[in-house]
Amino acid sequence: MTSNNNPASLVVAYIFHLANERRLSPLTCKSYSHDIATLLKLATETPFNQLQIHHVRRFVARLHSTGLSGRSLARILSAWRGFYNYLMRDHGYTHNPCAGLHAPKSPKTLPHVLSPDEAAKLLEFPVNDLMALRDKAMFELFYSSGLRLAELIILKPEDLSFSDSTVRILGKGSKTRIVPVGSQAIRVLREWIKLRETLLKPGETALFLSRNGKGISSRSVSQRLKIRAIQQGISINVHPHVLRHSFASHLLQSSADLRAVQEMLGHASISTTQIYTHLDFQYLAKVYDATHPRAKKKG
């Protein structure tokens, strides 16, 4: 147990702990690092071991005044709380100034999803070169199997099983799950695997590669998806999680098996999955309003 109060070294030690002991993904570690850097900036000259609850309450109020949502503030507070728990455990700190604090509540918003027609339209872009084939394989897999972005970019070719049409995913908390892959995704993934070798740099293990033969970054995946959506005339802002949301919503519309969808998404709690039942009801309500004789407004 140490009492090192150098802020920068404490942050580095904590991120190392998250990556190597808790086995969190690089994307999650980056998010924690960003949130704790925000705390460091707000604290200015006040050492971490001298921060009190009134300091943190003021920090949250300042962030809220910049327009950050309650959900974002709750995530930041969670990161700070976890950081202080670590400092108490490993660095001799005696209190957690974030304990008991709650972020302001935001109105509940449902995630954006594509309609089944929009999802089909998005994935109909022409495959006229190797990068287009890679994009098609990535996005078909996203929509087919409901992956998170962080899960997609660490996939390896051996995680795919063409014999039983499944993919092995390393999810949050280093938990592994096996998820089915649809036939259209399997077809384009087979094509990509054959041509992937023409790009591959020695020592690289990622399934999806950038133009330079290295594993593709999360930023590049998001940019490619946004470009493809614009090219295909999709009006909403399409990011990787939209495909995950769409996968869950469309699966529930056709199966209504909440437990199966929870397992495929890798949700620890079914309450997280239940939000998609609200999306499903919203979709059905729109269909009812548009088609039911008693729902149509008289002119």
Summary of the structure (lengths in Angstrom):
residues: 299
radius of gyration: 22.4
end to end distance: 75.4
largest distance: 75.5
contacts: 841
relative contact order: 0.10
helix: 59%
strand: 5%
